[in-house]
Amino acid sequence: MREFAVSAPPGAGILHRAYLLVTVGACALVFLAAFESLAVTTVMPVVSRELGGAGLYALAFAGPLASGVIGMVGAGNWSDRRGPVGPLLTSVAVFALGLLVAGTAGTMWAVVAGRLVQGLGGGAMTVALYVVVARVYPAVLHPRIFAAFSAAWVIPSLVGPFAAGLVAQLASWHWVFLGVVVLVLPALAMLLPALRGVRSGNANGNGSVDASEPAGTPVSRAPGRLAWAALAALAVLGLNLSSGLPAAGPLLAAAAVVIALLAVRPLVPRGTLTARRGLPSVILIRGLVAAGFFGAEVYLPYLLVERYAFSPTFAGLTLTGGALAWAAASGVQSRLGGRLGSPAAVRIGSVMVLLAITLALVTTALGWPPAVAIAGWVLAGGGMGLAYPRLSVMTLALSTPDTEGFNSSAMSISDSLGGALALAATGIVFTAFTTTVASFAGVFVLTAVIAAAAVAIAPRVAH
């Protein structure tokens, strides 16, 4: 029987005084990581222009994604051996160090170095927070805390770009990095009381779990997995940079995909790449849904600017509906709890994402009014809000205490690699066609195929 770090009466919610500080602190860390990710997108053109770093622009975005994979695996290994406290404290420190390096940078190379360190800490922090959730909250509260995480990630998409632009205009782009450091410390401080109650170890009687609970198989302890993570990171990096090499790009992209798939096998549960029923399919669906959604989302504002003469600002604002729908659907699924089974939520969410991408494709191919694609993206956001939190819930529900770190890292790696593979592939497809309509249609066809694969595999998440 599991022992939790926080003692609360039955029926207590995530905002009960027993959980309040850890809920606010964890959501604040998620919010700050999301804000930083979106804010950097806004200010990076200014940074590149000021520091003369146009040649390193892509690396400043691909680097954190790659180094984050290493952080995810490292934090997962450490959490399964010693509990999540050490990994969380260290990852927050590394994340803050990366912000300091980037915020005080005087060259573009220094900015890239800071971003690499930031990505390493951010990836590890995500995994450590998932393990903290498993150790602090009972399973019945997992849908609610993951809904709160989703809202904490979505809200910065509404205010982050504007706030970052305002800071860069009134002060300096340096403060977009440095200002977050100041806010990270109080967020971590709110978590400390609950972290003191999270004991180290696994299900062997000396950890946070009673010895009577099945131990499972500690699959994440092989030291070679860090080497595989590094190889996967290099493959992700190469894939993101392949679009800058017109001649060798397709060959490099194909090689990077093969290497990434080979390297990821030891980093995810057995049977993930073959969609084995249960946890492996949960992990795979996470990557497929991320690939379909984010691969299409990047090109929707671009379509509105190029095809429908929207201003860049207004085109970007059209994604706000999707962000709001994501947050709303996350809240709905948390309130429904057991009345909506997790497998059903995943199936419904996957279908909604596929329908939204299909609407974008039909709008592009047939020249329909842009309102169709914009409204469709509200549907996509709702689908993500239903599926994402429940995939997180299922990952923890299908884990044992000594595999929570490994499985949480596998889920995060699936997110990162799915998004990276999709973005690189859509970039290649987009440049392969000679007309605007064909380029956008090609992108939406590819992402629709990915989303259709998620719909096909979704029934296999049920154990």
C-alpha positions, 0 to 999 in steps of 0.5 A, a space after each residue: 500500500 502506497 504511503 503519500 508524502 502529504 496527509 489529507 482527508 479522503 475527498 480532499 482536492 488539489 487545492 486543499 490546504 494539505 496540497 495547496 503549496 505543492 499544487 501552486 509550486 508545481 504549477 508555477 514551475 510548469 508555467 515558468 517553463 512554458 512561458 520561457 519556451 514561448 517568450 524565447 520564440 518572440 525575442 529570438 529575432 531581436 537576439 539574433 539581430 543584436 548579436 549577429 547570430 542568424 546562422 545559429 538561429 535554428 540551433 537556439 531552438 533545436 538545442 534545448 529539445 535535444 538536450 532535454 532528452 538527456 535530462 529526461 532520461 537522467 531524471 527518470 533513472 535518478 528518480 527510480 533509484 533515489 526518489 524525485 527530490 534530488 532530481 527536482 532540486 538539481 533540475 531546477 538549479 540547472 534550468 536557472 543556470 541556463 537562464 542566467 547564462 543566456 540572460 547574460 550572454 554577449 554572443 550568440 554562441 553563449 545564448 545557444 550554450 545557455 539554451 542547451 543547459 536550460 533544455 537539460 534542466 527543463 527536460 529533467 524538471 518535467 520528469 521529476 514533477 511527474 514522479 512528485 505527483 505520483 508520490 504526493 497525490 492519490 490516484 483519484 487526484 491525478 486527472 485534476 493535477 494534470 489538468 492544472 498542469 495543462 492550464 499552466 502550460 496553455 495560459 502562457 500561450 495567451 500572455 507570453 509572447 506579448 509580455 516578452 515583447 513588452 519586456 524586450 521593448 521597455 527593458 532588454 531581451 536579457 530580462 526575458 531570461 533573467 526575470 524568470 530566474 527570480 520567479 523560479 526560486 519562490 515556486 521551488 520554495 513552495 514545494 519544499 515542505 511536501 518534498 521533505 516528506 517524499 522519501 527516497 528509494 523504491 518499493 523495497 520497504 525503505 522508500 515512499 512505498 510499503 514493502 507489500 506493494 509489488 516492486 515491478 521491474 526497475 527497467 531504467 537503471 542501465 547506465 547505457 540508457 544515457 548514451 542512447 539518450 545522447 544519441 537520440 538527442 544528436 539525431 533530433 538535432 540533426 533532423 532539425 538542422 537538415 532543412 538547412 542543407 538543400 542538397 544533403 538534407 533529405 538524406 540526413 533527415 532519413 538517417 536521423 529518423 532511423 537513428 532516432 528510432 533505434 536510439 529511442 527503443 531502450 528509452 521507452 517500454 518494450 513494445 512501444 514502437 510496435 504499439 503493444 497493448 497497454 502502457 507501450 501504446 499509451 507512450 506511442 499515442 503521446 508522441 503521435 498526437 503531439 506530432 500531428 497537432 504541433 506539426 500542423 499548428 506551426 503552419 496554420 498561422 503561416 497559411 493565414 498570412 500567405 493565403 488569406 493576407 492576415 497580419 502576422 499578429 492576427 494570424 497568431 491570435 487565431 491559435 488562442 481559441 485552440 489554447 482556450 479550448 485545451 484549457 477548458 477541455 482539461 478542466 472538463 475531463 478532470 471534473 468528469 473523473 471516472 465517469 469518462 474513462 481514460 481510454 475513451 478520453 484518449 480515443 475522443 481526443 485523437 479523433 478531434 485532432 484528426 478532424 481539425 487537421 482534416 478541416 485545415 487540409 480541406 480549407 487549403 485544397 478547396 479555398 474555403 473561408 479561413 474561419 473553417 480552419 480557425 474553428 477547426 483548431 478550437 476542436 483540435 485544442 479540445 482534443 488535446 485537452 481531453 487526451 493529454 492529461 489522461 495519457 499522463 494519468 494512465 502512464 502513472 496508473 500503469 507504473 510501479 513505484 520503481 518505474 515511475 521515473 522511467 515511464 514518465 521520462 519515456 512519455 516526455 521523450 515521446 513528446 519531444 521526439 514526436 514533435 521534432 520528427 514531425 516538424 522536420 518532416 513537414 519542413 521537408 514536405 513544405 519545401 518539396 512543392 513549388 506552389 503555395 497550395 501544394 506546400 500547405 496541403 502536403 503538410 496537412 496531409 502528412 500530419 493528418 496521416 500521423 493523427 490517423 495513426 493515433 486514432 487507429 492505435 488509440 483503442 490499444 491503450 486499454 490494458 
